[in-house]
Amino acid sequence: MWGQERKNCSNCRFARFKDEGYSNWTVEGTSFECMINKHPDGIFDRWYGEDGRLHWALWCEHYEYGDPIHISVEGDIK
C-alpha cells in the first residue's frame, strides 16, 4: 500500500482530468472529476495539482491506486 503522502485523487484510477483552454499549447486549467461520483465537491479545477480537495483520497473508501484518464484540450487521451 502506498504511504499516506502518495494517496491522492491525482493517482486514483477513477479520476478524470480534462485540460481547458484554446489548444493543447494554451492550457488554462485542468478540471478534476471522479468518474464514480464519490468526491463530495464534484468537478473542480485541480489548480496545478495543489488543490487540497485532491486529498479526499485519504478518506475515500473507493480509492484505488492507478492511472487516471487525462484528456487534452483537443480531445486526445494522454
PyMOL commands that set and color helices and strands:
alter all, ss='L'
color gray80, all
select helices_A, chain A and resi 9-11+52-58
alter helices_A, ss='H'
color red, helices_A
select strands_A, chain A and resi 15-21+27-34+44-45+69-71
alter strands_A, ss='S'
color yellow, strands_A
deselect
rebuild
show_as cartoon
